[in-house]
Amino acid sequence: MNYSLSEEQEMIKPYSLTEEQEMIRQSIRRFAQEKVAPLAAEIEETGHYPDELVQMMNQQGIMGLPYETKYNGGGGNLLTMCVGMEELAKVCANTAMVPVTQELGAMPIVVGGSEEQKQSYLPQIASGQSRISFALTEPDAGSDVASMRTKADFDGRNYIINGVKRFISYADIADEMCVFAKTDTSKGAKGVSAFVVDKKTPGITIGKKENKMGFRGFSSCEVYFENVVVPAENRLGEEGDGFKIAMKTLDKTRPLVGVIGVGLAQGALDAAIAYTKERKQFGQSISQFQGLQWMMADMAMQIEAARQLVYKSASVIDQGEPGGAMYGAMAKCYATDVAMKVTMDAVQLLGGVGYMKEFPTERYFRQAKLLQIVEGTNQIQRVVIAHQLLK
Ligand SMILES: Cc1cc2nc3c(=O)[nH]c(=O)nc-3n(C[C@H](O)[C@H](O)[C@H](O)COP(=O)(O)OP(=O)(O)OC[C@H]3O[C@@H](n4cnc5c(N)ncnc54)[C@H](O)[C@@H]3O)c2cc1C
């Protein structure tokens, strides 16, 4: 049976970028090209992310862009973030990950925190003074989040957290973590609660930094919790709200993973076009071969379709229009599948040098793979979309 848009979805307004969003794009593009691009290859190669770049992003207001002005943020929305992050990802996806992962860590507070909790955490997060991680995944609970084993037992005043989290981005440098743990192991998803945990709390140990295939400019670590005492006032929402908070968070942040895919893909296509114009074989520039031209045309079409879907999803979520979760899943899934395909084709367009570290295409290709996995694999995005279709 064909899926037909519901009346509500037909009413979704078209989006357009404001003058301010265009200005933000230009300003972040300049910053990306002048300050970030020269360091992109080195960041990936050494796995060291320079603190000076984070400081520059703080000064430029990039870290604070999505937070409300009352929390010292830039007052931007998800669409503004998408526009800005695309520019960073085009030259250095490791750099786009810094504000994007910060927003992932902060979003549970935004969607589930009290006003007092927001006042207490968000200003430092928006100014970049405090870094925050999102700690959901566990060794035995990846896609099946509700099967998590980390427990938070209430002793009348505090929660005592025990368990292990895996692949937690920036866990080694974070000041705080949003941690999801079971307060009632008999209730499945409804037994999960969310907490803001100060990383200096005794009992927290950060495991080794994973040795990743790509995105080597940011760390991913295991985190061990052993009798970690967390005050009750650090719980977000009510007991049992944690799963809902985690899902609402991911609904709002998935377009950002999608837009990193768009930026990566555009960066790879730009590099491929430049190379094919210069490279000569059979007495002519290889860009003159129709076989390659059609590849480039397909890549450009796919990138533009992905960009429009990502921007649209961000706008739907910003406006609180119906279908935000489905649009977010579609945008993340489609744009990151496009990123994988386009970056692979970009390597092909460069031939042998496309496989070498002297050219950026191999980096884009390795990085694109991660985007199909994080914040819910692309199989899980399809589960989310199908669930909406079959409701
Ligand atoms: C570099 C990196 C950084 C990360 N950062 C964070 C972070 O900061 N915080 C955090 O909490 N997590 C983080 N993650 C975890 C990430 O979100 C998970 O890896 C992801 O959700 C998949 O879980 P998994 O790896 O356990 O795979 P699994 O769930 O074991 O999946 C294995 C395969 O089975 C498929 N599969 C599973 N269930 C289904 C189903 N129902 N239908 C069809 N196919 C299915 C998956 O799509 C996948 O192909 C990070 C991961 C990586 C690699």
The ligand as an SDF file (V2000), in Angstrom:
LIG
                    3D

 53 58  0  0  0  0  0  0  0  0999 V2000
   32.7250    6.4980   17.3030 C   0  0  0  0  0  0  0  0  0  0  0  0
   31.4510    6.3070   18.0440 C   0  0  0  0  0  0  0  0  0  0  0  0
   30.9880    7.3160   18.8760 C   0  0  0  0  0  0  0  0  0  0  0  0
   29.8320    7.1150   19.6300 C   0  0  0  0  0  0  0  0  0  0  0  0
   29.4330    8.0720   20.5200 N   0  0  0  0  0  0  0  0  0  0  0  0
   28.4400    7.7820   21.3980 C   0  0  0  0  0  0  0  0  0  0  0  0
   28.1300    8.6770   22.4690 C   0  0  0  0  0  0  0  0  0  0  0  0
   28.7160    9.7550   22.6010 O   0  0  0  0  0  0  0  0  0  0  0  0
   27.1740    8.3120   23.3530 N   0  0  0  0  0  0  0  0  0  0  0  0
   26.4970    7.1380   23.2500 C   0  0  0  0  0  0  0  0  0  0  0  0
   25.6490    6.8700   24.0900 O   0  0  0  0  0  0  0  0  0  0  0  0
   26.7540    6.2740   22.2380 N   0  0  0  0  0  0  0  0  0  0  0  0
   27.7160    6.5580   21.3210 C   0  0  0  0  0  0  0  0  0  0  0  0
   28.0060    5.6800   20.3040 N   0  0  0  0  0  0  0  0  0  0  0  0
   27.2470    4.4370   20.2000 C   0  0  0  0  0  0  0  0  0  0  0  0
   26.3740    4.3190   18.9600 C   0  0  0  0  0  0  0  0  0  0  0  0
   25.2450    5.1240   19.0620 O   0  0  0  0  0  0  0  0  0  0  0  0
   26.0640    2.8220   18.7870 C   0  0  0  0  0  0  0  0  0  0  0  0
   27.2590    2.2230   18.3330 O   0  0  0  0  0  0  0  0  0  0  0  0
   24.9240    2.5520   17.8530 C   0  0  0  0  0  0  0  0  0  0  0  0
   23.7120    2.9850   18.4020 O   0  0  0  0  0  0  0  0  0  0  0  0
   24.8090    1.0660   17.4980 C   0  0  0  0  0  0  0  0  0  0  0  0
   24.8870    0.2440   18.6130 O   0  0  0  0  0  0  0  0  0  0  0  0
   25.9050   -0.9950   18.6070 P   0  0  0  0  0  0  0  0  0  0  0  0
   27.2230   -0.4860   18.1910 O   0  0  0  0  0  0  0  0  0  0  0  0
   25.8080   -1.6820   19.9060 O   0  0  0  0  0  0  0  0  0  0  0  0
   25.3910   -1.9400   17.4490 O   0  0  0  0  0  0  0  0  0  0  0  0
   24.3000   -3.1140   17.5770 P   0  0  0  0  0  0  0  0  0  0  0  0
   23.0710   -2.5870   18.2140 O   0  0  0  0  0  0  0  0  0  0  0  0
   24.9320   -4.3130   18.1530 O   0  0  0  0  0  0  0  0  0  0  0  0
   23.9770   -3.3750   16.0400 O   0  0  0  0  0  0  0  0  0  0  0  0
   24.7330   -4.2580   15.2180 C   0  0  0  0  0  0  0  0  0  0  0  0
   24.0270   -4.3560   13.8600 C   0  0  0  0  0  0  0  0  0  0  0  0
   22.6960   -4.8760   14.0380 O   0  0  0  0  0  0  0  0  0  0  0  0
   21.7610   -3.9860   13.4470 C   0  0  0  0  0  0  0  0  0  0  0  0
   20.5010   -4.0140   14.2020 N   0  0  0  0  0  0  0  0  0  0  0  0
   20.3330   -3.9490   15.5540 C   0  0  0  0  0  0  0  0  0  0  0  0
   19.0310   -3.9680   15.8550 N   0  0  0  0  0  0  0  0  0  0  0  0
   18.3520   -4.0370   14.6800 C   0  0  0  0  0  0  0  0  0  0  0  0
   16.9620   -4.0830   14.3090 C   0  0  0  0  0  0  0  0  0  0  0  0
   15.9890   -4.0230   15.2250 N   0  0  0  0  0  0  0  0  0  0  0  0
   16.6440   -4.1550   12.9900 N   0  0  0  0  0  0  0  0  0  0  0  0
   17.6130   -4.1960   12.0460 C   0  0  0  0  0  0  0  0  0  0  0  0
   18.9370   -4.1520   12.3330 N   0  0  0  0  0  0  0  0  0  0  0  0
   19.2940   -4.0670   13.6270 C   0  0  0  0  0  0  0  0  0  0  0  0
   22.4260   -2.6190   13.5130 C   0  0  0  0  0  0  0  0  0  0  0  0
   21.8690   -1.7200   12.5650 O   0  0  0  0  0  0  0  0  0  0  0  0
   23.8660   -2.9890   13.1940 C   0  0  0  0  0  0  0  0  0  0  0  0
   24.0050   -3.1150   11.8020 O   0  0  0  0  0  0  0  0  0  0  0  0
   29.1180    5.8940   19.5010 C   0  0  0  0  0  0  0  0  0  0  0  0
   29.5640    4.9090   18.6160 C   0  0  0  0  0  0  0  0  0  0  0  0
   30.7130    5.0970   17.9030 C   0  0  0  0  0  0  0  0  0  0  0  0
   31.1820    3.9900   16.9910 C   0  0  0  0  0  0  0  0  0  0  0  0
  1  2  1  0
  2  3  1  0
  2 52  2  0
  3  4  2  0
  4  5  1  0
  4 50  1  0
  5  6  2  0
  6  7  1  0
  6 13  1  0
  7  8  2  0
  7  9  1  0
  9 10  1  0
 10 11  2  0
 10 12  1  0
 12 13  2  0
 13 14  1  0
 14 15  1  0
 14 50  1  0
 15 16  1  0
 16 17  1  0
 16 18  1  0
 18 19  1  0
 18 20  1  0
 20 21  1  0
 20 22  1  0
 22 23  1  0
 23 24  1  0
 24 25  2  0
 24 26  1  0
 24 27  1  0
 27 28  1  0
 28 29  2  0
 28 30  1  0
 28 31  1  0
 31 32  1  0
 32 33  1  0
 33 34  1  0
 33 48  1  0
 34 35  1  0
 35 36  1  0
 35 46  1  0
 36 37  1  0
 36 45  1  0
 37 38  2  0
 38 39  1  0
 39 40  1  0
 39 45  2  0
 40 41  1  0
 40 42  2  0
 42 43  1  0
 43 44  2  0
 44 45  1  0
 46 47  1  0
 46 48  1  0
 48 49  1  0
 50 51  2  0
 51 52  1  0
 52 53  1  0
M  END
$$$$
